[in-house]
Amino acid sequence: MAIASIREVKINPGNTEIVSSRVRKGAGILARHGAHTRIYRVVGGQGAGNIQLQAHYASVAQGAATFEAFSKDASQKELMNEIENAPAGEVIGPQIMRYAYGDAGKEAAPVIVVRAYHMPRAGLPKALELAPKLETLMKPMDVTVAAAVPLLGEDHEMMGVIYRFKSMSHWGESVDEMLANETLSGIINSANEIGTLKSSRLMSLM
C-alpha cells in the first residue's frame, strides 16, 4: 500500500528562508533513510504561504522503518533542537495518507492541485468509482490524478483528490478546458452528491 507522510509549516512572518532551509535539511535526512521526498509551497487557496514536505513510500513497512531510522539520526535530533530553540513557524504533522486510487507518480509534478472533500466512510467506495472516469477525461489534457485518504490523521472522513500539472501555464490552460467540459462537470457534481468540497489549494514544487 503506497503511503505519504505529510509535514507542513505555517511560516512566521520574516522567516521564509529559515523554514525553507530547515525543511530541506529534514528532507535530506529522510531521503538518506529511504524516503522519496518532495517539497511544495502553497501558492494559492487553503494554507497559502505554507511549505509542505512530503515523504512517499511504497508500503507502510517501508515508511515505518524509515521513520524509526530517521528518529534516531543525530542530524535529525540536532535539527529538532534548532527548531524547538528558535521556532520560525508552526509545524503541523506528520499525518499519514494512503493512496486509495493511483499513487505519487515516479516524478514530482511541478504543480499540483489538491481538493479536499468531507467524505463519509460509507460514501468512499462510490466516490472512488468516479476516479477512473475522471482519469480518462484528464488524460487528453496530460493531467494525472490520484485520490488519498487518511491512515493516521485528525479527520478520517476526508478524501483528497490530487491533480498534477507540468507547469503553472499548463494548470491555467487545463482549468479553462476543464470548466468548459460538461462531462467533467457532471462527474464533479456526482462527487458533490457523495461528499462536500471543503477546501482547495494550488502548490508549486520548490
C-alpha positions as CSV (number, residue, x, y, z in Angstrom):
1,M,0.0,0.0,0.0
2,A,1.6,3.3,-1.1
3,I,1.5,6.0,1.6
4,A,2.7,9.6,2.1
5,S,3.8,11.3,5.3
6,I,2.9,14.9,5.2
7,R,4.5,17.7,7.3
8,E,3.6,21.3,6.8
9,V,4.9,24.5,8.2
10,K,2.9,27.7,8.7
11,I,5.7,30.3,8.5
12,N,6.1,33.1,11.0
13,P,6.5,36.5,9.2
14,G,10.0,37.1,8.0
15,N,11.2,33.5,8.4
16,T,10.7,32.0,5.0
17,E,14.4,31.4,4.3
18,I,14.9,29.8,7.7
19,V,12.0,27.5,7.3
20,S,13.0,26.6,3.7
21,S,16.5,25.7,4.9
22,R,15.2,23.6,7.7
23,V,12.7,21.7,5.6
24,R,15.4,21.0,3.0
25,K,17.6,19.6,5.8
26,G,14.8,17.4,7.0
27,A,14.0,16.2,3.5
28,G,17.7,15.3,3.1
29,I,17.7,13.2,6.3
30,L,14.5,11.4,5.3
31,A,15.9,10.7,1.8
32,R,19.1,9.3,3.4
33,H,16.9,6.7,5.1
34,G,14.9,5.7,2.1
35,A,12.1,8.2,1.7
36,H,11.2,9.7,-1.7
37,T,10.8,13.4,-0.7
38,R,9.2,16.4,-2.3
39,I,8.8,20.0,-1.1
40,Y,6.0,22.2,-2.2
41,R,5.0,25.8,-1.5
42,V,1.3,26.5,-1.3
43,V,0.9,29.4,-3.7
44,G,-2.9,29.8,-3.6
45,G,-6.0,28.7,-1.7
46,Q,-6.1,27.0,1.7
47,G,-2.9,27.4,3.6
48,A,-1.4,29.9,1.1
49,G,2.3,30.6,2.0
50,N,2.8,27.3,3.8
51,I,5.6,24.9,3.0
52,Q,4.8,21.2,2.8
53,L,7.3,18.3,3.0
54,Q,6.0,15.1,1.5
55,A,7.8,11.7,2.1
56,H,6.5,8.9,-0.1
57,Y,6.8,5.2,0.5
58,A,5.8,2.1,-1.4
59,S,4.5,0.5,1.8
60,V,3.6,1.1,5.4
61,A,6.5,-1.2,6.4
62,Q,9.0,0.9,4.4
63,G,7.6,4.1,6.0
64,A,7.8,2.7,9.5
65,A,11.4,1.6,9.0
66,T,12.4,5.0,7.6
67,F,10.7,6.8,10.5
68,E,12.5,4.6,13.0
69,A,15.9,5.3,11.5
70,F,15.1,9.0,10.9
71,S,14.2,9.4,14.6
72,K,17.5,8.0,15.7
73,D,19.6,10.0,13.3
74,A,21.9,12.5,15.1
75,S,21.3,15.1,12.4
76,Q,17.6,14.9,12.9
77,K,17.9,15.3,16.7
78,E,20.1,18.4,16.0
79,L,17.6,19.8,13.6
80,M,14.7,19.3,16.1
81,N,16.7,21.1,18.8
82,E,17.2,24.0,16.4
83,I,13.5,24.2,15.7
84,E,12.5,24.0,19.3
85,N,15.0,26.6,20.5
86,A,14.3,29.1,17.7
87,P,10.8,28.5,16.3
88,A,10.3,30.0,12.8
89,G,6.8,28.7,12.2
90,E,4.1,26.2,13.3
91,V,4.9,22.6,12.3
92,I,1.8,20.5,11.5
93,G,2.1,16.8,11.3
94,P,3.2,14.3,10.2
95,Q,-0.1,13.0,9.0
96,I,-0.1,9.7,7.1
97,M,-2.2,9.3,3.9
98,R,-2.7,6.2,1.9
99,Y,-3.4,6.2,-1.8
100,A,-6.9,4.9,-2.4
101,Y,-6.6,5.5,-6.2
102,G,-3.4,5.9,-8.1
103,D,-0.1,6.7,-6.5
104,A,2.5,9.5,-6.0
105,G,3.9,9.1,-9.5
106,K,7.5,8.4,-10.4
107,E,8.5,12.1,-10.7
108,A,7.4,15.1,-8.7
109,A,4.9,17.2,-10.6
110,P,6.0,20.8,-10.9
111,V,2.4,22.0,-10.0
112,I,-0.3,20.2,-8.1
113,V,-3.9,21.0,-7.0
114,V,-5.4,19.3,-4.0
115,R,-9.2,19.4,-3.5
116,A,-10.2,18.1,0.0
117,Y,-13.7,16.6,0.4
118,H,-15.6,15.8,3.5
119,M,-16.3,12.1,2.6
120,P,-18.3,9.9,4.9
121,R,-16.7,6.5,5.1
122,A,-19.8,4.8,3.7
123,G,-19.6,7.1,0.6
124,L,-15.9,6.4,-0.2
125,P,-16.5,3.3,-2.5
126,K,-18.9,5.3,-4.6
127,A,-16.6,8.2,-4.8
128,L,-13.7,6.0,-5.9
129,E,-15.9,4.6,-8.7
130,L,-15.7,8.1,-10.3
131,A,-11.9,8.2,-10.2
132,P,-11.3,6.1,-13.4
133,K,-13.8,8.3,-15.3
134,L,-12.0,11.4,-14.1
135,E,-8.7,10.0,-15.1
136,T,-10.0,9.2,-18.6
137,L,-11.2,12.8,-19.1
138,M,-8.0,14.3,-17.8
139,K,-5.6,12.1,-19.8
140,P,-6.0,14.1,-23.1
141,M,-5.0,17.2,-21.1
142,D,-1.9,15.4,-19.9
143,V,-3.0,15.7,-16.3
144,T,-2.7,12.8,-13.9
145,V,-4.9,12.3,-10.9
146,A,-4.9,10.3,-7.6
147,A,-7.0,10.1,-4.5
148,A,-5.7,9.8,-0.9
149,V,-7.4,9.2,2.4
150,P,-6.0,9.3,6.0
151,L,-4.3,6.4,7.6
152,L,-3.3,8.5,10.6
153,G,-4.7,11.9,10.9
154,E,-7.3,14.3,12.5
155,D,-10.2,13.7,10.2
156,H,-10.9,10.2,8.8
157,E,-14.0,11.5,6.9
158,M,-12.0,13.3,4.3
159,M,-10.6,12.5,0.8
160,G,-8.0,14.4,-1.1
161,V,-8.2,14.4,-4.9
162,I,-4.8,15.3,-6.4
163,Y,-4.3,16.8,-9.9
164,R,-0.8,17.0,-11.3
165,F,0.4,19.6,-13.9
166,K,3.6,20.1,-15.9
167,S,3.8,23.9,-15.2
168,M,1.7,26.8,-14.0
169,S,0.7,27.7,-17.5
170,H,-0.3,24.1,-18.1
171,W,-2.5,24.4,-15.0
172,G,-4.2,27.5,-16.3
173,E,-4.8,26.1,-19.8
174,S,-6.2,22.8,-18.2
175,V,-8.5,24.6,-15.9
176,D,-10.0,26.6,-18.8
177,E,-10.6,23.4,-20.6
178,M,-12.0,21.7,-17.5
179,L,-14.5,24.4,-16.9
180,A,-15.8,24.1,-20.4
181,N,-16.2,20.3,-20.2
182,E,-19.8,19.3,-19.4
183,T,-18.9,15.7,-18.9
184,L,-16.3,16.6,-16.3
185,S,-18.7,19.0,-14.6
186,G,-21.1,16.0,-14.3
187,I,-18.5,13.9,-12.6
188,I,-17.7,16.7,-10.2
189,N,-21.4,17.2,-9.5
190,S,-21.7,13.5,-8.8
191,A,-18.8,13.7,-6.3
192,N,-20.5,16.7,-4.6
193,E,-23.6,14.5,-4.1
194,I,-21.5,11.9,-2.2
195,G,-19.3,14.3,-0.3
196,T,-18.7,18.0,0.2
197,L,-15.8,20.0,-1.2
198,K,-14.2,21.8,1.9
199,S,-11.0,23.3,0.6
200,S,-8.6,23.5,-2.4
201,R,-5.0,24.6,-2.8
202,L,-2.5,25.2,-5.6
203,M,1.0,24.1,-4.9
204,S,4.3,24.6,-6.6
205,L,7.4,22.4,-6.4
206,M,10.4,24.1,-4.6
